[in-house]
Amino acid sequence: MTDGHTLRGTMVPHHRPWPRQILDRYDQPGLPAFLAASDAELFDLWADAGVVHAALRDPASGAFAVASVPCPQGRFASIAAVRPGAIRLERAIRDLFGYEPVGAADARPWLDHGRWPQAAPLGGGPGPRDAEQAPETLDGPPPYPFLPVEGDGLHQIPVGPVHAGIIEPGHFRFHASGETVVRLEARLGYVHRGIEGLLAGTDLARAARLIGRVSGDSTVAYAYAFARAAEAATGTEPPPRAVWLRALMAEMERLANHLGDIGAVCNDAAFALMHAHTGILRERVLQAAEAAFGHRLMMDRIVPGGTAGDVDADGIQAIRDAAAEVAKRFPGLVRLYDQTASLQDRTVSTGIVRPDYVALYAAGGFVGRASGRSFDARRDAPYPPYDRLRFDVPVRSDGDVNARVWIRIREVEQSLQLIEQILAGLPHGPHRTGLGPSSGEGVGLVEGFRGDVMVWLRIGADQRVERCRPRDPSWFQWPLLETAIEGNIVADFPLCNKSFNCSYAGHDL
């Protein structure tokens, strides 16, 4: 890392492509002190047996590294005071592993709602809960202690976790003065499925299927990141054709989701016409994906070593036809969005996320880029074939709902260009190879439609997963939604929420 600040420790062999070092266990405050004195961005924080890992990026050089802090007594120094994006991650570590973040800013549980049969299920903890650990009553566990808000005339509005539409569960607690939101606090974790526990001990084929189901709308991104992590850990080079097919699927997934999101944001602003038209275009992309790859969402089509299947001439033509239709009809929809005054009245200056908050949380995707953080893993942590493709990374600084819509619009345009380049440059040859027999640790970082998706993986000598950590970009975006709604009216929350479109399942795991 730069700025004269370094972390000292023992380098771990066979950790690719980023270096990993184990810090001195007697110097645990070293990581918080390092982060306080540097500009290093936190990309993830997760636990393992007797250790806590932090994935970091130096924004000046673009270099990534993993710092591992041993915690043999089940304690580690909290970094939340200097990297607030770690607050919920530390709470999740405590819930899953039982490790205590010393000096933590928030001691409340996060994923554990008091209904698990065992405390700290991944940490080999105290075993089944006894009556004192889980004081269940007919009314369920004790109430969650939301943060207090003081002031005259304030009232609370609870929303969820069950919602009116087809949507995953999440509870939102509003403190409002009249119609103006003073504070919003979210409580998530309702769709925790124990993904990290399910991954441990599985073979790579089953692990790839599980990873592809972390968040269904990002199944390509997760499978892509997992495959790259597995290939890095085993020293495997996938065939060139597979590399390009993966990028093709990733851009189709991005295109479909952005089209759907643009329409959904407009629908929440009572402009259903846009929702109908973008829904048609999204459906065309999904139909092309099914024709080319045999699955509308392209689930299970990216695997370690390459892709599960190839694409034939008819499939390529289906993609070309769908892309051509989107390219023809989308500009008219953009003009409709831009020239509808009643729609602009709802989206402009609503739900502003401050650029300094985005930088502090290292938030990626359209949330980050709409507020001035120009990070895209395809460009800033380049992986093939994006290092050979031409594309722009759109960035705005206004940070409102309108800005997040425009970032999506520009990314639709970029994805159309990338699909054209990929189809033109698609090499011939095999689409899959076997993984190398070696064990090791690997990291995969890819750009999904929400932002950077990261997978950290350790493979044992028996070629089974010893530990796997998938990280969704929503971890660093959900907290910013709470800041975006402050000062807005309650009725604008659905619009702000949809403009973020964070993943519940990807976050809750």
C-alpha positions in Angstrom: 0.0 0.0 0.0 1.1 3.6 -0.6 1.4 6.8 1.5 4.3 5.2 3.4 1.8 3.0 5.4 2.5 -0.8 5.3 1.2 -3.9 7.0 3.8 -6.4 8.1 3.2 -10.1 8.3 3.9 -13.5 6.9 3.1 -14.0 3.3 0.8 -17.0 2.5 1.9 -19.1 -0.5 -0.5 -20.3 -3.2 -2.9 -17.4 -2.7 -3.7 -15.9 -6.2 -3.9 -13.5 -7.8 -3.7 -11.1 -4.8 -1.1 -11.4 -2.0 -2.3 -12.4 1.4 -0.3 -11.9 4.6 -1.0 -13.0 8.2 -0.5 -10.2 10.6 1.3 -10.5 13.9 -1.3 -11.8 16.4 0.2 -9.6 19.1 -0.3 -6.5 16.9 -4.0 -6.7 16.3 -4.5 -2.9 16.5 -2.2 -2.7 13.5 -5.0 -3.0 10.9 -7.2 -0.3 12.4 -4.2 2.0 12.7 -3.1 1.3 9.1 -6.6 2.0 7.8 -6.8 5.2 9.9 -3.6 6.5 8.3 -4.2 5.4 4.7 -6.8 5.7 1.9 -7.1 1.9 1.5 -10.6 0.8 0.5 -12.3 -2.0 2.3 -13.7 -4.6 -0.2 -14.7 -7.2 2.3 -14.3 -8.5 5.9 -15.0 -12.1 6.7 -14.0 -14.8 9.2 -12.4 -18.2 9.0 -11.2 -20.7 11.6 -9.4 -18.6 14.1 -8.8 -15.7 11.8 -10.5 -12.6 10.3 -9.6 -11.6 6.7 -9.8 -8.1 5.2 -9.7 -7.5 1.5 -8.2 -4.1 0.7 -7.5 -2.0 -2.3 -5.0 0.9 -2.7 -6.9 3.5 -4.8 -3.7 5.1 -5.9 -2.0 2.0 -7.4 -5.1 -0.1 -7.8 -3.3 -3.0 -6.0 -5.4 -5.5 -4.0 -4.3 -7.5 -1.0 -5.8 -9.6 1.8 -4.7 -9.0 5.4 -5.5 -11.8 7.9 -5.6 -11.1 11.6 -5.4 -14.2 13.9 -7.9 -14.2 16.8 -7.1 -17.3 18.8 -9.1 -16.0 21.8 -12.1 -15.2 19.6 -11.4 -11.5 19.6 -10.2 -9.0 17.0 -9.8 -5.3 16.8 -12.8 -3.5 15.2 -12.1 -1.4 12.2 -15.6 0.1 12.0 -14.5 3.4 13.5 -12.3 4.0 10.4 -14.2 2.0 7.8 -18.0 2.2 8.6 -18.7 -0.3 5.8 -17.3 -2.9 8.3 -20.1 -2.3 10.9 -22.5 -4.9 9.5 -19.8 -7.2 8.4 -18.4 -7.3 12.0 -21.9 -7.9 13.3 -22.3 -10.8 10.9 -18.9 -12.3 11.9 -20.0 -12.2 15.5 -23.3 -13.9 14.6 -21.8 -16.6 12.4 -18.5 -17.3 14.1 -18.8 -15.9 17.6 -15.7 -13.7 17.3 -15.9 -10.5 19.2 -14.9 -7.2 17.5 -13.2 -5.3 20.3 -14.3 -1.6 20.3 -17.2 -2.2 17.8 -19.5 0.6 17.1 -22.6 -1.6 17.2 -23.0 -4.6 19.5 -26.4 -5.7 18.2 -26.9 -9.0 16.3 -27.4 -8.7 12.5 -28.1 -12.0 10.8 -29.0 -13.9 13.9 -32.6 -13.0 14.8 -32.7 -15.3 17.8 -34.3 -18.2 16.1 -31.3 -20.3 15.1 -31.0 -23.5 17.0 -27.3 -22.9 17.5 -25.4 -19.8 18.3 -22.3 -19.0 16.1 -23.0 -22.0 13.8 -19.8 -21.6 11.7 -17.4 -21.0 14.6 -17.8 -24.3 16.5 -19.4 -22.3 19.2 -21.3 -23.3 22.4 -23.6 -25.8 20.6 -27.4 -25.6 20.8 -28.9 -22.5 22.4 -30.2 -23.0 25.9 -33.2 -21.1 27.3 -31.1 -18.2 28.5 -29.4 -17.7 25.1 -32.7 -17.7 23.2 -35.5 -16.6 25.5 -38.3 -17.7 23.2 -41.8 -16.9 24.1 -45.1 -17.3 22.3 -44.4 -13.9 20.8 -40.9 -14.9 19.5 -37.5 -13.5 20.4 -37.0 -10.1 22.2 -37.7 -7.0 20.1 -34.8 -5.7 18.0 -33.4 -2.5 19.6 -33.6 0.1 16.8 -31.5 3.2 17.3 -33.3 5.9 19.2 -34.2 9.3 17.7 -35.0 12.3 19.8 -37.1 15.3 18.9 -40.5 16.8 19.3 -43.4 15.4 17.2 -41.6 12.4 15.8 -43.4 9.2 15.1 -42.3 5.7 13.9 -43.5 4.0 10.8 -42.7 0.2 10.6 -42.7 -1.3 7.1 -42.2 -5.0 6.4 -40.6 -7.5 6.6 -43.5 -8.8 4.5 -44.3 -6.4 1.6 -47.3 -5.9 -0.7 -45.5 -6.9 -3.9 -43.3 -9.9 -5.0 -40.3 -8.8 -3.0 -37.9 -10.4 -0.6 -38.4 -9.6 3.1 -36.8 -6.7 4.9 -37.9 -4.5 7.7 -37.6 -0.7 7.4 -38.1 1.5 10.5 -38.8 5.2 9.7 -38.6 8.0 12.2 -40.6 10.9 10.7 -41.6 14.4 11.4 -44.9 14.7 9.6 -44.1 13.3 6.1 -40.3 14.0 6.3 -38.0 11.2 7.1 -35.6 12.0 10.0 -34.0 8.6 10.1 -34.4 5.2 8.3 -33.0 2.1 9.8 -33.2 -1.3 8.0 -33.2 -4.7 9.5 -32.3 -7.5 7.1 -31.2 -11.1 7.5 -34.7 -12.7 6.9 -33.5 -14.7 3.9 -30.3 -16.0 5.5 -29.9 -19.5 4.1 -26.5 -20.5 5.5 -24.8 -20.4 2.1 -21.3 -20.2 3.6 -21.9 -23.3 5.8 -23.5 -25.2 2.9 -20.4 -24.5 0.7 -17.9 -25.9 3.2 -16.8 -29.5 2.3 -18.6 -29.6 -1.1 -17.0 -30.5 -4.3 -16.4 -27.7 -6.8 -19.3 -28.7 -9.1 -21.9 -28.5 -6.3 -20.2 -25.3 -4.9 -20.6 -23.7 -8.4 -24.3 -24.5 -8.4 -24.8 -23.1 -4.9 -22.9 -19.9 -5.8 -25.1 -19.4 -8.8 -28.1 -19.2 -6.5 -26.8 -16.6 -4.0 -28.7 -13.9 -5.8 -30.7 -15.1 -8.9 -30.5 -11.9 -10.8 -26.7 -12.0 -10.6 -26.3 -15.7 -11.2 -23.8 -15.1 -14.1 -21.7 -12.6 -12.0 -21.5 -15.0 -9.1 -20.6 -18.0 -11.2 -18.1 -15.9 -13.1 -16.4 -14.8 -9.9 -16.4 -18.3 -8.4 -14.9 -19.8 -11.6 -12.1 -17.2 -11.6 -11.4 -17.9 -7.9 -11.3 -21.7 -8.5 -9.0 -21.2 -11.5 -6.7 -18.9 -9.6 -6.5 -21.3 -6.6 -5.6 -24.3 -8.9 -3.5 -22.4 -11.4 -5.9 -23.2 -14.3 -6.1 -21.2 -17.5 -9.6 -21.4 -19.1 -9.8 -21.7 -22.9 -10.0 -18.3 -24.8 -13.4 -19.1 -26.2 -14.7 -19.7 -22.7 -13.3 -16.4 -21.6 -15.2 -14.5 -24.3 -18.4 -16.5 -23.8 -18.4 -15.6 -20.1 -18.1 -11.9 -20.9 -21.0 -12.3 -23.4 -23.2 -13.8 -20.7 -22.2 -11.1 -18.2 -23.1 -8.3 -20.6 -26.4 -9.9 -21.4 -27.2 -10.2 -17.7 -26.2 -6.6 -17.2 -28.4 -5.5 -20.1 -31.5 -7.4 -19.0 -31.3 -6.2 -15.4 -30.6 -2.5 -16.3 -33.6 -2.5 -18.7 -35.8 -4.0 -16.0 -34.5 -1.5 -13.4 -35.1 1.6 -15.6 -38.7 0.6 -16.1 -39.2 -0.3 -12.5 -38.0 3.0 -11.2 -40.3 4.8 -13.6 -43.2 2.6 -12.5 -42.6 3.6 -8.9 -42.9 7.2 -10.1 -46.4 6.2 -11.6 -45.1 6.2 -15.2 -46.1 2.7 -16.2 -45.5 3.3 -19.9 -41.8 3.1 -19.5 -42.1 0.0 -17.4 -44.1 -1.8 -20.1 -41.7 -0.9 -22.9 -38.5 -1.7 -21.1 -40.1 -4.9 -19.9 -40.6 -6.0 -23.5 -37.0 -5.3 -24.3 -35.8 -7.2 -21.2 -37.9 -10.1 -22.3 -36.3 -10.1 -25.7 -32.8 -10.3 -24.1 -33.9 -13.2 -21.8 -35.4 -15.1 -24.8 -32.1 -14.6 -26.7 -30.2 -16.0 -23.6 -32.4 -19.1 -23.6 -31.9 -19.6 -27.3 -28.2 -19.2 -27.1 -27.4 -20.8 -23.7 -30.4 -22.9 -22.9 -31.5 -20.9 -19.8 -33.2 -17.5 -19.6 -30.9 -16.4 -16.7 -27.9 -18.4 -17.9 -27.8 -20.2 -14.6 -25.1 -22.9 -14.3 -23.6 -22.0 -17.6 -20.3 -20.7 -16.2 -18.3 -23.4 -14.5 -14.7 -23.7 -13.2 -12.6 -24.4 -16.2 -14.8 -22.7 -18.7 -18.5 -22.9 -19.7 -21.0 -25.7 -19.4 -21.8 -25.5 -23.1 -21.0 -23.7 -26.3 -23.1 -21.4 -28.5 -24.0 -22.2 -32.1 -24.7 -20.0 -35.1 -28.4 -19.8 -34.3 -27.7 -18.7 -30.8 -25.4 -16.0 -31.9 -28.0 -14.8 -34.4 -30.6 -14.7 -31.6 -28.3 -12.5 -29.6 -27.6 -10.2 -32.5 -31.3 -9.8 -33.3 -32.2 -9.0 -29.6 -29.3 -6.5 -29.4 -30.4 -4.9 -32.6 -33.9 -4.5 -31.4 -32.8 -2.9 -28.1 -30.4 -0.6 -29.9 -33.3 0.5 -32.2 -36.0 1.1 -29.6 -34.0 2.1 -26.6 -33.1 5.7 -27.7 -36.8 6.6 -28.0 -37.4 5.4 -24.5 -34.5 7.5 -23.2 -36.0 10.6 -24.9 -39.4 9.7 -23.3 -37.7 9.5 -19.9 -35.8 12.7 -20.4 -38.7 14.8 -21.7 -41.5 13.7 -19.3 -41.6 16.6 -16.8 -43.8 14.8 -14.3 -41.3 12.0 -14.2 -38.3 14.3 -13.8 -40.1 16.0 -11.0 -40.0 12.8 -9.0 -36.5 11.6 -9.8 -34.4 14.8 -9.9 -33.0 15.9 -6.5 -34.7 12.9 -4.8 -32.7 10.4 -2.7 -29.3 12.1 -3.0 -26.2 10.0 -1.8 -23.3 12.2 -0.9 -20.0 11.5 -2.7 -18.0 11.4 0.5 -20.3 8.7 1.9 -19.9 6.7 -1.3 -16.1 7.0 -1.0 -16.1 6.1 2.7 -18.1 2.9 2.0 -16.3 2.2 -1.3 -19.7 1.6 -2.8 -19.6 0.2 -6.3 -21.9 -0.1 -9.3 -24.4 2.5 -10.4 -24.9 3.6 -6.8 -21.2 4.6 -6.5 -20.8 5.9 -10.1 -23.9 8.1 -9.8 -22.1 9.8 -6.8 -18.7 10.3 -8.3 -16.9 7.0 -7.5 -15.4 5.8 -10.8 -14.7 2.2 -10.0 -15.5 -0.7 -12.4 -13.9 -4.1 -11.9 -13.8 -4.6 -15.7 -11.4 -1.6 -16.0 -9.9 -1.2 -12.6 -9.2 -4.8 -11.7 -9.0 -5.9 -15.4 -9.6 -9.5 -16.4 -9.9 -11.0 -19.8 -11.3 -10.3 -22.3 -12.2 -6.8 -21.0 -8.5 -5.8 -21.2 -9.0 -6.2 -25.0 -12.4 -4.5 -25.3 -13.3 -0.8 -25.6 -15.8 0.6 -23.3 -16.5 3.7 -21.1 -17.4 3.8 -17.5 -20.2 6.4 -17.0 -19.9 8.6 -13.9 -22.1 11.4 -12.5 -21.8 13.5 -9.4 -25.4 14.5 -8.6 -26.1 11.3 -6.8 -29.9 11.3 -6.9 -32.5 8.9 -8.3 -32.2 10.6 -11.7 -28.4 10.1 -11.7 -28.8 6.4 -10.9 -31.2 6.0 -13.8 -28.8 7.8 -16.2 -25.9 5.6 -15.2 -28.1 2.6 -16.0 -29.0 4.1 -19.4 -25.4 4.7 -20.3 -24.5 1.2 -19.2 -27.2 -0.3 -21.4 -25.5 1.6 -24.3 -22.1 0.3 -23.3 -23.3 -3.3 -23.0 -24.8 -3.2 -26.5 -21.4 -2.1 -27.8 -19.6 -4.7 -25.8 -21.9 -7.5 -27.0 -21.1 -6.4 -30.6 -17.4 -6.5 -30.0 -17.5 -9.8 -28.2 -19.5 -11.5 -31.0 -17.1 -10.0 -33.6 -14.0 -11.3 -31.7 -15.3 -14.6 -30.4 -12.4 -17.1 -30.9 -12.8 -20.7 -32.0 -11.8 -23.6 -30.0 -12.8 -25.6 -26.9 -15.0 -24.0 -24.3 -13.8 -25.9 -21.2 -10.8 -27.5 -19.7 -10.1 -29.5 -16.5 -8.9 -27.8 -13.4 -5.4 -28.3 -12.2 -4.9 -30.8 -9.4 -3.3 -28.4 -7.0 -4.9 -26.9 -3.9 -4.7 -23.3 -2.8 -6.6 -20.0 -2.3 -8.0 -17.8 -5.0 -10.0 -14.6 -5.4 -12.4 -13.7 -8.1 -13.6 -10.2 -8.6 -16.0 -9.4 -11.5 -18.3 -6.5 -12.3 -22.0 -7.5 -11.9 -24.9 -5.3 -12.8 -25.1 -4.0 -9.2 -21.3 -3.6 -8.9 -18.3 -5.7 -8.0 -19.0 -9.3 -6.9 -16.2 -11.0 -5.0 -15.6 -14.6 -4.2 -12.7 -15.8 -1.9 -12.1 -19.6 -2.0 -9.8 -22.1 -0.4 -9.5 -25.5 -2.0 -8.1 -28.5 -0.1 -5.9 -31.3 -1.4 -9.0 -33.4 -2.0 -10.3 -30.7 -4.4 -13.1 -29.9 -2.1 -14.1 -26.5 -0.7 -12.6 -25.7 2.7 -13.9 -22.2 2.9 -15.7 -20.0 0.4 -16.9 -16.4 1.0 -19.1 -14.8 -1.6 -19.6 -11.0 -1.2 -22.4 -9.0 -2.8 -22.0 -5.3 -3.6 -25.2 -4.7 -1.6 -23.2 -4.9 1.6 -21.8 -1.4 1.0 -24.9 0.0 -0.7 -27.7 -0.8 1.8 -26.3 1.6 4.4 -26.2 4.4 1.9 -30.0 3.9 1.2 -30.6 4.9 4.8 -28.7 8.2 4.2 -30.4 8.8 0.8 -33.9 9.0 2.2 -33.2 11.4 5.0 -35.0 14.7 4.5 -37.2 13.2 1.8 -40.8 12.3 2.3 -42.0 8.8 3.2 -43.8 8.4 -0.1 -40.5 8.7 -2.0 -39.0 5.7 -0.2 -40.2 3.1 -2.8 -38.6 5.3 -5.5 -35.3 5.6 -3.7 -35.3 1.9 -2.8 -35.9 0.8 -6.4 -33.2 3.2 -7.6 -30.8 1.2 -5.4 -32.3 -2.2 -6.0 -30.0 -3.8 -3.5 -30.1 -7.6 -3.1 -31.6 -9.0 0.0 -30.6 -12.6 -0.7 -27.1 -11.6 -1.8 -26.6 -9.7 1.4 -28.2 -12.1 3.8 -26.6 -15.2 2.3 
